[in-house]
Amino acid sequence: MRRHFFSAVFLALATSVSYAQRVTDVDVSAVVPSDIGCIYPRCFSDVPAIDGDTLITANLGTGVLVRSSPGIWTLQQMLWNPDGMPTLRYPNPMSGPAALRGDTLLLTGTSRKYNNKPVIYVWQRSGTTWSHTQVLALPRAAGYDTTDVHSVVLNGRFAAVCGERHDFALTRRLMQIDIFARQTDGQFQRQTQLNPAITDGDENDSECMLGLEGNTLIVGDPMANAGAGRVHIYERGSSGWVLRKRLTAADATPDARFGDSIAISGNTIAVGAARRPNFDAPLHLGAVYVFQRTAQSWAQVQILVKPEFEQEGEPPYEELPSEFGTSVALSGDRLATDWSDFDGAMPLGYLYERRGVWAPVAGFNHEPGTYTGSVRLSGANATVGVSDGHSGAGTVIYELPPLWTLPPRVESP
C-alpha cells in the first residue's frame, strides 16, 4: 500500500490558475539546501505536514518552509535530531510521520537515549525560531521489541501517536495509540493508552491511520470485516477517551479497504476505500465516503468516485485500471484526494468543494510516468507528493484560489 512519497523539488502555483490544472510552475528549489532538497532524483524527502502557510519537509534533516507571498516558499529553519551524535553530519533520522499546528511541531525520530527506538520530538516556534522542547517516549509492553510509528496527529491540547508494536519475528503484533495532553507549562504529558482492535493483514497492510479534531479521535481499520474495513470513533468525556461508534460503508464490500485513508475537519469525516468496486466503471476502483455529524450521530451523506472529466494527457477513461482515494485530506469546505493507475503511469488527483454537496472543481495534474500520494490540504494550500516508483520524486505545492470561485467541473457525457 502506498503511504509515504518523497520530495526532491518544490514547485509552487500562483493563484491565477486555470481550474483544470496548474499552468504556472515556480521552481523554488534554489532556496532549499541540498540537505533537505537533495539533487533529483537521488533524494528521499517527504512533506509530512502542512498548516496554513507553513510546511514541513523531512529527509535526514527537517526543513520548515513558510509562504511569504504567492508562489514564494522560503526556508525558515533547518531542524536536526537533538539526540544525534554531534560529530556526524546526519546523526539520526527525524522526519515523518509528523504533525503541525500553529507553532507546535511533532516529528518522529530515533533517539540514542532510548536505544535508537522511535520517539516523538516536540518543537516550538517563537517568532521565527524553532526550539526543541521535549521528547515523547512510546512505551512498549514486554515481548514487543520494535515500534513502527504509523500516524501522528495534533489538535488543540491533545496529540495522538499510533504505532505497531511487534517482536522481531512478527509473530506478536499490537496496535497502540498513545494520547498526550498539553499541560499549563506547555509540556505534553502522556494521558492514556488505547489499543483498538485493528485487524491484522500482512506486514504492508496493517497500518493505523489517525485523525483528530477537538475531542474526537478517528482510527482507520481497513482490514476489518474481511477487508471491507471500518473506522473507530473515540470521544473524550469526563471518563476519558471512550469508543463511541464504528463507522462502516453503507455498501460495505469485502476487500474494499474502507479506512485506508481518513481525515476529519469540524463535523465532517472523509474515509477512503481504495479497492471499493465501481460498478459503473469496473476498471476504476476506489471511493471516498463523506460522513456528517449532527448532535452525537454520524451519518453517511455522499460517496465520491473518480470524476469522468478528463485532465490533460489522461489516457482514455476506459483503458486505465486505477485506484481512487488511497490518500484523502480535509480542510473546512475543501476535500482533496488522489488517483492513479496500478502502474503509476498517470498521476492525478482531485479537489472538491462543499456546495450543499461535494462537487469536483479542479484536478491535480503531474508529469507522466509518476503517481500521486500523500495529499495534504490546509486552508488555501495543498501539497501532492509524486513518485516514479524508483528513486525519482517530487512534491507540487498548489496555492488555491478563494473558495467557491471555481466552477464545478461538468462530467463527460
Helices and strands as residue ranges (DSSP letters): E 10-13, E 25-27, G 29-31, H 34-37, E 46-51, E 54-58, E 62-69, E 72-79, E 94-101, E 104-111, G 112-114, E 117-126, E 129-137, E 146-155, E 158-166, E 173-182, E 188-194, E 210-213, E 216-221, H 224-227, E 230-237, E 240-247, E 258-265, E 268-273, E 284-285, E 287-294, E 297-304, G 317-319, E 322-331, E 334-341, E 347-354, E 358-365, E 371-378, E 381-387, E 393-399
